[in-house]
């Protein structure tokens, strides 16, 4: 029998997403966002939810663009730092030693060192109470060559993304391969 623990914002895994945006004077900024994920395959789109008082919130509204960067396990410290202070007061790139790169497709920076970047054009905004959900059309995905397989596709084991646990506030590695999607469930 299951036990009720009440309504909570919990789902597993919760990806660690580092959202890049430019400030009022085009200063690059990053923010650690836990509430987000793919929300459409056509057009390819991602949604991120951000509180209205956050610096990134205003940046996305102003420039109508953002990036979503995926860090590796080895980059947990700078990824966590991106959520510890405000870009209004702190140059997070300088503090972490990360390198901002201007996106080719949108007016937003991405993180050179993180293995994956999604360049997103803002297409929808939803006010959801404590958060605003920004939906971005993914105009390009950039991947560091080291995380690509022989076929030029992203290899999740090389990316080594990690997730956030809203239940205990911890970061966790993703597990091992367990089977091929859209195949393992078929009856032989």
N, C-alpha and C positions, 0 to 999 in steps of 0.2 A: 504494500500500500504506500502510495506517495504521501508525503507530508507537505502541506501548504506552508510556504515561507513568505507569502504576500507578493504584491506587484513590485518588481525590481527590473532595472535595465540590465538584464543579464542574457548573454548568448555566447556560445563558444564555437570556434575561437573568435575573439575580437581582434581584428588586425590592428597593428600599430601603424598609423598613417602619419607621415610628416607633411603637413600642408605648407606649401611655399606661396608667398604673395609679396607684392611690392606695397610699401607704405605710401603715405601722402606725397613724399618727395622722392619716390622711387627707391627708397632704401629697402634692401632685401630682408625678408623675415621668414621664419619658419615656426610652426606650431605643431605640437604633438596632439593628434586627434584620435580618440578611441572609437567614436561613434561614426562609422562609415562603412561603405562597401559598394560593390557593383549593384546597379539598380536597373540596367537595361542593356541588352546586347545589340539592339538596333534602334537608334544609334548607340554605339558603345558609350555608356555613361556610368558615372560614379556619384554617390551622394555622400556628403560629409555634413555632420551636424555640429554647429558651433554656437556657443553662448553669445548673446548680443553685445556684452561688455568687452569681449575679446578684441584685441587689435586686428587680428586676422579677419574678423567679421567685417569691419569697416573697409579693410583693404580689398576684400573680394567684391563688396558692393561698389567700390570706386572703380576698380579696374575690370570687373566682370570676367575675371580669369583667376586660375590658381593651378598649382601643380600638386600632385600627390606622389610623395617619395616613399619608397619602401627600404628601410634599413635592414642590415644583417645583424645577427646575434652579436657579432664583434663590435657593433656600433650602438649598443644599447645605452651607453652613457651619454653620448651627444643627443641621441633620440629622446631620452628621458629629460635631459636639460631643456630641450625645446618646449617642454610643457611646464617648466618650473618658474619661469619669469615671463614678463610681458615684453614684446618687441617695441612697445612705446618707450621703454626705459633701457633696454639692453640690445646690443648688437649680438644676436645669438650666433651668427656665423663667426664673428671674431672670437667670442668666448669659447666656442667649441672647436675652432680650427677647421671648420668645414668651409667648403668653397661654393659660393653662389655662382650659378651659370644662368645667363638669360636664355629663356626658352626660345625655340625657333617659331613655334606656332601660336603662343599666347604671351600676354604681357604679365609674366610671373617668373620668378627664379626657381631653379631646381638645385638639388644638392649633388655636386659632382661625385662625391665619394659613395653615396648610397647606390646600390646596384640597379634599382629601377626607378623610373620617373614616368608619370602620366601627365601630359599637358592637357589642361581642361579649360574649355570655354563655358562660362556660366550660362545655363539655359533655363533653369527653374529655381524658384525660391519658395520655400514653405515655412511659415512660422508655426512652430510646434509646441509652444509653451516656453520652457526653459531654454530651448535651442531653436536656431534657424537651420533648416536643412537646405544646403546648396547642392544643386544637381549640376554637374559639369559633363558636357560631352567630351569624351576622350578623343582629342585630335591627333595625338601621337603617343606612342610608348617608346621610351628610350631605355636601353639596357646596356650595362657595362659588358664588354665582350667576354669577360671571365665567367659570366653566369649563363652563357648560351651553350647549348649542346651542339653536336656536329651538324644538325639540321638547321641551326640558327634560331632555335626556339629556346625560350626561357626554361632553365632547369631549376626547379624549386629547391633541390638539395644544394645547389651552388649558391643560390640567393641567401639561404638560411634566414628566412623571415621569422619573426617571433610575434607572439600575441600577448595581449593584456587580459588579465582575469579581473572582471569587475566584481567578482565575488570576494577576492582577497587582496586586490590591488597589486598583484605580482605580474611579472613578465615570464613567459614560458616559451621554450623551444617548441617547434612543431614536430610531430612524430614521423615515423618511417612510412614508406610506401606500403599500402595494404591491399591494393587491387586497382584495376582499371575501371574508371567510371563508365557508365552506360554499357557495361559488359559483365561485371562481377555478379550482378543481380539476376542475370538470365539463367533460366533453368536449362540444363543440358538435355 
